[in-house]
């Protein structure tokens, strides 16, 4: 069953992690798992943190977004035993500047690991479309 837009947005905002897909110039889709926060105005904040080890503080997803601002965030719920509880939401996003401080504050409230806002930066993406599906 297709989700109404308001229900899809509510599930996106309530969920705590997903897969961010950006476009790599040579490889095509670049998909990585991320945590995120959604504000009331339809902006998504994806942290680039200093908590988890990284080869570089300048991540490929940032370079991808600078070259092509389009992205997709996919979140889902899986229930192996009860497929009527399955659902997914796909948010179409556009990378932009602004709102970093407010989204960083939201991330620090949502995730205990981020209480001290250990961010190199917060990627800001505006929701330009959302769709979803639910099994029941």
N, C-alpha and C positions, 0 to 999 in steps of 0.2 A: 504494500500500500504506500503510495507516494505521500510524503509528509508535507503539510502546509508550511509555508515559509516561516511563520512565527514559531511553529513547533521545531523545525529544523534549527533555527537560530537559538532557541532555548536549549536544545540538546548540545549544540556546539559550545555554548557558554558554560554549561554545567559540566561538560567532560573535561578531563585534566591532561590529556595527551593525545597526540595524533601523528600523522605522517605529513610533513611539509614537502611538497613537490615544487621544484623550481626547474628552469630550463637551462641546461648546459649547452653551449654553442656547438660542441662536437658530439657529445654523448646523448643528447636529448634530455629526457626526464631524469632529474636528480632527486631522489626521494630519501628523506632522513626522518627518523623519529624525533619529535620535539614535545616540550611542554609549552603552554601558552596561556595567555589571559585575553579575554574579550571584554571591551568596555561597552557601556550603554549606547554609544554612538556608532557601533559597528566597526571598531578597529581592533586588530589582533596584535598583541605584543609577543614576540618570540625572543627569549633571552639568548645572548651570547655570554656565557658565564665563565667565571674562573674557578668553579667548583669541580667540574669534571675535567679530566686530563684531555688535552688537545695537542695536536702537532703544531698548531699555529693559532693565534687569536684572530686571524683573518680567515674566516671560513669560506669554503667554496660556495655555500648558499648565498653569502653576501655578494660575492663576485658575480654569481649568476643573476641575482636580483638587480645589480647595477647595470648589467648588460641587457636584461629583459625583465621588466618589473612584474610580469605575470607570475602568479603562484597559485597553488591549490593546497588546501589543508583538508585531509580526509580523517574523519574520526569514525569509530564504529564500536558496537557492542556485540560480543559474541557469546552465545550460550550453547554449548555443545549438546546439551540434553533437551533444550526447549527452543526450537527454531522460531516459535512465535514471538520470542523475545529479541530476535536479531534486529539490528538497525544500523544504518550508516548515514552520515551527513558529509557532504562535500561543499566546502566554501571556496568560491573563486575570489582571489585576492589581487591587490595591486600594491606594490612596495612604494612607500613614500616617507618623507621626513615629518617630524612633529609628533607630539604626544608621548615621547619616550619616558619622561619623568612620571607621568600619571600611570602608564602601563608598567613601569618598573615598580612603582608602589603597589600596584595590584598583584604583580607576580610575588612580591615579598610577603604579602598577606596570604596568598594562596599556597605557597610552598615553604615549609619551615627551613629548608636548605638555603633559601634566598632572603631570610630575615634581614641580613646586613647588606642587601643589594650588591652582591659580588659580580656585577655585570661589567663586561668590557663595553657592551652596548645592548640595546634592545631594538630588534628589527620591528618596524611598524608597517603593518599591512592593512589596507582598507578592504572591507568585505564589499564586493561588487555584485555578488550573486550567491545564492545558497540553494541547495537541493538535498533531498534525502528520501529515505525509504525505511519502512518498518515492517516487520513480519506479522505483526498482530494488531 
